[in-house]
Amino acid sequence: MPKKSDYRVVRALGHGSFGSAFLVTEIASGKQLVWKKMAIVNDDDRRMALSEAEMLRNNKSEFLVQYYGSFEDESEFYILMEYCDKGDLRKYIKQLRELGAIISEDKLWEIFAQLTEAIFSLHSKNIIHR
């Protein structure tokens, strides 16, 4: 089971209403991952964190972020996930806009197919992505 001391924080990636994301390096392997850190104040917080970890663990698709494990300490829950070093679709589109580039029709169909497969994978397990 992973533990906090197995990882070195490289930098903060962002934060939202349910926690903060950090780029970390697994000390033993040098592998870069993302850990999402969520405060656990009460039983509802813990249930939500466990539910998110379970959802990630049970959804395998090459087009979804992969789950690597989770752990908790006295007041926080951590989920370890794949680090997508090239960013997300929003970043890709923003970069193209800044360059004044146009996405080819073939590339649009490729993106559409990948999104469809990822969403189908989630919906087949009654999970709605927002």
MODA-V935762 format. One record per residue. PHI is phi in whole degrees, 0 to 359 (NA if undefined). NEAR is the number of other ideal C-beta (glycine too) atoms within 10 Angstrom. D_LAST is the distance of its C-alpha to the last C-alpha in Angstrom with 2 decimals. Layout:
# MODA-V935762
PHI/NEAR/D_LAST
PHI/NEAR/D_LAST
This chain:
# MODA-V935762
NA/6/30.16
293/15/28.92
218/11/29.94
305/14/29.45
289/7/32.84
281/16/31.93
230/21/29.84
244/11/30.66
286/12/28.15
268/13/28.32
191/7/26.09
284/11/23.06
253/14/19.99
165/10/17.84
212/12/16.64
217/9/13.89
290/4/13.88
252/12/14.10
159/21/16.55
236/15/18.09
248/17/18.14
228/19/21.58
279/16/23.23
231/23/25.90
245/16/28.78
288/15/29.94
299/11/33.59
294/8/35.14
250/9/33.62
80/8/32.52
291/14/29.10
269/14/26.33
224/21/23.13
250/18/20.34
243/24/20.48
262/23/17.92
251/19/20.06
236/21/19.10
290/13/21.73
248/18/22.94
262/9/24.65
212/8/24.72
297/8/24.12
296/9/20.69
300/17/19.58
296/14/21.21
299/11/19.65
297/15/16.07
295/23/17.11
297/15/18.88
296/10/16.05
296/18/13.77
299/22/16.88
296/12/17.61
299/13/14.29
295/21/14.88
298/14/18.53
269/10/18.14
244/17/15.96
251/10/18.32
203/14/17.71
293/9/19.20
254/13/15.97
240/17/13.97
301/15/15.09
274/16/18.00
268/19/18.81
243/18/22.33
145/17/22.90
207/22/22.57
200/17/25.15
219/17/25.86
239/11/28.70
303/5/29.98
227/9/27.14
220/16/24.28
241/21/22.11
238/22/21.47
243/24/19.26
262/23/20.72
225/19/18.71
302/15/19.69
264/19/20.36
264/11/19.40
293/7/22.33
268/7/21.69
91/10/18.33
245/10/15.11
299/10/14.71
301/8/14.40
296/11/17.64
300/14/19.29
295/12/18.84
298/12/20.04
297/12/23.03
297/13/23.97
300/10/23.94
298/8/26.12
276/8/28.48
72/6/28.63
273/9/27.83
244/10/26.52
282/12/24.37
291/9/26.54
299/8/25.70
299/8/26.07
294/12/23.57
299/11/21.03
294/10/21.61
297/12/21.30
298/14/17.88
301/10/16.79
297/11/18.32
294/14/16.65
298/13/13.09
299/11/14.21
296/13/15.71
296/17/12.83
293/16/10.49
299/11/13.68
302/17/14.34
289/15/11.24
296/11/11.74
294/9/15.42
249/9/14.89
60/6/12.89
250/12/9.67
253/7/6.38
270/10/3.77
251/2/0.00
